[in-house]
């Protein structure tokens, strides 16, 4: 092979190698740039097409945030303060056992029913539901007592138990023993304390006696004896334990 032919061949190989290198670089980098540009353009086009909708949604969300802040930071504290003022006299009547006045007011001051209507969403409105339930329970209006006590919600360790126990009392007065047992069981299972838990353990045991559930009665009486021996309700509990144990064996 002549020198000129050899040189020509080397030049061709060099040219092909360069072209291949350029092709590889193109195939490696170009698609990424093209894809990125394409997505960006699509987003811009999509935003331009939906710009009106996006703006409306943004304004609505912003307005809702502003309203929520105004509601929780201004309106609710203001309502809570008004509710406390409104319930003051009704709570005094409740403490005096003037139940009708506590419920309906005296013409000058609102009762708890009006406080519930006007300020139901406040903490005071919630407390008014409990007072209304207890008033109706003491007045013998058990359906109304159940209605308001079921609406009452509380994290207070004592009041929450009393509300459940009072629901049990209301159902007991209606001779609805199953629901009475249901709420007494909730009362003795929630936030156990020495003030009211012994009361509802005793009532639950007595209810089980009425239903002929002697073993259950024994269980509740024994818990009362073990956990609340110093309570008033445990004074004669040994006799009840002996009696229910004898009945459970017969």
Phi, psi and omega in degrees: 000135181287160180298323182293320179293321181296318180295320180298320180294319179296321179297319180296318180296320179296318180296316180296318180298317179296317180297319178297319180298316179298320181296319179295316180298319178297314184291336181277317189259325186299314183300322182298313180296317181298316181295316180299312179300320182297314180296318179298316179296320179297318179297318179296316179297316180298317179298316180299322180290322185255016187303317181297315180296315180301316180296319180295314179299317179300316180295318180296314179299316179299317180296320179295320178297316179297316179296318179297317178296317180295322181295312186278330184267336182239304188295310183296316175300323178294317178295321179298318179295317179296320181296320178298320177294319184292326187272350188307308183291322180299320178293326176296317178296321179298317179296331179273000182067024173271081194291318180297318178293322177297322180285312193251354182083179184242014182096328176262320182242148181288151169268177184294333179295322178290323177297320178297316180297319187273330189224041187300327185280351182273165175298323179293321177298323176295317178297325179297327178295320178295314180298318178299316180299316180292321177301311181295324177298314181290333178276355179082014179259082195287326178295318177293324177300314180297318181304310184280325178293328177289333179281340183284133177233135182208145173261359179292131188294329182270309184296323181298322178290318179298322179296316178295316178297324179292326173297318175300318179298317182297316178293326178297317179294332177275001181065025175265083190293326181295313179290326176299313179298321180302313183280330173296319178297319177297321182295318182280350180262348187251126173046061182306133179209162187282347184278312186242337180302317178300325180299313185279337171294317179295314181295322179294319177298318179294322177296319177298324175299316180299327181272359182073021179264075190293320180294321177296318179300315178303316182300314181290321178294320180292325176295318177301316180294319184286315189266336185226048185300331182274358182282158178299322183294340183267002186303311182249025188292333181299321179296319180292323178296314179298316182296312183290328176294319178296319180294324182291336180272342184276000000 
